[in-house]
Amino acid sequence: MSIARLDFELPNVGAGPDPLSLDAFAADYEASVLLFQRDYHCGNCKDQLQDVAERYDEFTERNVAVVSILPEPKARAREWQDSFELPFPLLADPDADVGEQSDQPTRFGALGELHDLVGRMPQTVILDTRNDALDTHSIHEGDTPSDRPSIDAMLGELDDLLAA
């Protein structure tokens, strides 16, 4: 599975530049993990971000950037950042343009397309950012709100990528 080359610039309320251009930001890393969230109210999303934050040093030891993308306005994303103090970028994608560009999965057909709260599913994209590229290494498309790769699974994918 592959998606078109991802490059975007979005408002950032977390660590790093605001706004954040993926191409410029990722250039300093070997790989990047993009965590596409469902919405502001998603408890699984909040749990995932806190889990990644707790083990963030394992990503930085591998020279890997983590970027979370929330399909909400900047003010809502800032509420998450104020609550969780994430050590990585938390981007606001109020119109879900980047989610659409990355083919973030939805369910419930037309209803899901109209209402992100019930339709949008989580997605994790690992990019190989070596050699000034943003090449897709792997994509995990969630089938349910809780269908996300574990931290260990993400780190394993990254180890495989970086060993190649």
C-alpha positions as CSV (number, residue, x, y, z in Angstrom):
1,M,0.0,0.0,0.0
2,S,1.3,3.4,-0.8
3,I,0.2,7.0,-0.7
4,A,1.3,9.9,-2.8
5,R,4.3,11.8,-1.5
6,L,3.1,13.6,1.6
7,D,4.3,17.1,2.1
8,F,2.3,19.8,3.9
9,E,2.4,22.8,6.2
10,L,0.1,22.9,9.1
11,P,-0.2,25.0,12.4
12,N,1.7,23.4,15.2
13,V,0.9,23.8,18.9
14,G,3.5,21.3,20.1
15,A,7.3,21.1,20.0
16,G,8.9,22.4,16.9
17,P,8.2,25.2,14.4
18,D,4.8,26.8,13.9
19,P,3.7,26.3,11.2
20,L,5.4,23.0,10.5
21,S,6.4,22.0,7.0
22,L,6.8,18.3,6.9
23,D,9.5,18.4,4.2
24,A,11.7,20.9,6.1
25,F,11.1,19.3,9.5
26,A,11.7,15.7,8.4
27,A,15.0,16.6,6.7
28,D,16.8,16.4,10.1
29,Y,15.6,12.8,10.8
30,E,16.2,9.3,9.5
31,A,12.4,8.5,9.6
32,S,9.1,10.1,10.6
33,V,6.1,8.6,12.2
34,L,2.8,10.4,11.4
35,L,0.0,9.7,13.8
36,F,-3.4,10.6,12.2
37,Q,-5.9,11.0,14.9
38,R,-9.7,10.7,14.7
39,D,-10.9,13.8,16.5
40,Y,-10.7,15.8,19.7
41,H,-13.0,13.6,21.7
42,C,-11.2,10.3,20.9
43,G,-10.0,8.7,24.1
44,N,-7.9,6.1,22.2
45,C,-6.1,9.0,20.4
46,K,-5.3,10.7,23.8
47,D,-4.1,7.4,25.2
48,Q,-1.9,6.8,22.2
49,L,-0.3,10.2,22.4
50,Q,0.5,9.9,26.1
51,D,2.0,6.4,25.5
52,V,4.2,7.7,22.7
53,A,5.2,10.7,24.9
54,E,6.2,8.4,27.7
55,R,8.5,6.4,25.3
56,Y,9.5,9.3,23.1
57,D,13.2,8.9,24.0
58,E,13.1,5.5,22.1
59,F,12.1,7.4,19.0
60,T,14.7,10.1,19.4
61,E,17.4,7.5,20.1
62,R,16.7,6.3,16.5
63,N,16.7,9.8,15.1
64,V,13.0,9.5,14.3
65,A,10.5,12.3,14.3
66,V,7.0,11.8,15.6
67,V,4.2,14.1,14.4
68,S,0.6,13.9,15.4
69,I,-2.1,15.3,13.2
70,L,-5.5,16.2,14.7
71,P,-8.3,17.0,12.3
72,E,-9.5,19.9,14.4
73,P,-8.9,23.7,14.7
74,K,-5.7,25.0,16.3
75,A,-7.5,26.0,19.5
76,R,-8.7,22.4,20.0
77,A,-5.2,21.1,19.4
78,R,-3.8,23.6,21.8
79,E,-6.2,22.2,24.5
80,W,-4.6,18.8,24.0
81,Q,-1.1,20.2,24.2
82,D,-1.9,22.1,27.3
83,S,-3.2,18.9,28.9
84,F,-0.5,16.5,27.7
85,E,2.6,18.6,27.2
86,L,3.7,16.5,24.3
87,P,7.4,16.5,23.4
88,F,6.7,16.3,19.7
89,P,4.7,18.3,17.1
90,L,0.9,18.3,17.4
91,L,-0.6,19.7,14.2
92,A,-4.0,21.1,13.6
93,D,-5.7,20.0,10.3
94,P,-9.1,21.7,10.7
95,D,-10.4,20.7,7.3
96,A,-8.8,17.3,7.4
97,D,-7.0,18.1,4.1
98,V,-3.8,16.1,5.1
99,G,-6.0,13.2,6.3
100,E,-7.7,13.2,2.9
101,Q,-4.3,13.5,1.1
102,S,-3.0,10.4,3.0
103,D,-6.3,8.4,2.4
104,Q,-7.0,8.3,6.1
105,P,-9.6,5.6,6.4
106,T,-13.3,6.2,7.2
107,R,-16.1,3.8,7.8
108,F,-19.9,3.9,7.5
109,G,-19.8,5.0,3.9
110,A,-21.4,8.4,3.1
111,L,-22.3,9.0,6.8
112,G,-18.7,8.5,7.8
113,E,-17.6,10.8,5.1
114,L,-19.9,13.5,6.4
115,H,-19.2,13.1,10.1
116,D,-15.6,12.5,11.1
117,L,-16.7,11.7,14.7
118,V,-18.2,8.4,13.6
119,G,-16.4,7.8,10.4
120,R,-12.7,8.8,10.6
121,M,-10.3,6.0,11.7
122,P,-6.8,6.3,13.1
123,Q,-3.9,5.8,10.7
124,T,-0.1,5.5,11.3
125,V,2.3,6.3,8.5
126,I,6.0,5.6,8.7
127,L,8.1,7.6,6.3
128,D,11.7,7.0,5.3
129,T,13.1,10.5,5.3
130,R,16.7,9.7,4.5
131,N,18.3,11.1,1.3
132,D,15.9,14.1,1.3
133,A,13.0,11.8,0.6
134,L,9.5,11.4,2.1
135,D,9.0,7.8,1.0
136,T,6.3,5.7,2.5
137,H,7.7,2.7,4.4
138,S,4.5,1.4,6.0
139,I,0.9,2.4,6.7
140,H,-1.3,1.0,9.4
141,E,-5.0,1.9,8.7
142,G,-7.2,1.4,11.7
143,D,-10.4,-0.6,11.1
144,T,-11.8,0.5,14.5
145,P,-11.1,3.5,16.8
146,S,-8.8,1.4,18.9
147,D,-6.9,-0.3,16.0
148,R,-3.5,1.2,16.3
149,P,0.0,-0.3,16.2
150,S,1.6,-0.7,19.6
151,I,4.7,1.4,20.4
152,D,6.8,-1.8,20.2
153,A,5.4,-2.6,16.7
154,M,6.2,1.0,15.5
155,L,9.7,0.7,16.9
156,G,10.1,-2.7,15.3
157,E,9.1,-1.3,11.9
158,L,11.5,1.6,12.4
159,D,14.3,-0.8,13.3
160,D,13.6,-2.8,10.1
161,L,13.6,0.4,8.0
162,L,16.8,1.8,9.5
163,A,18.7,-1.5,9.2
164,A,18.0,-1.7,5.5
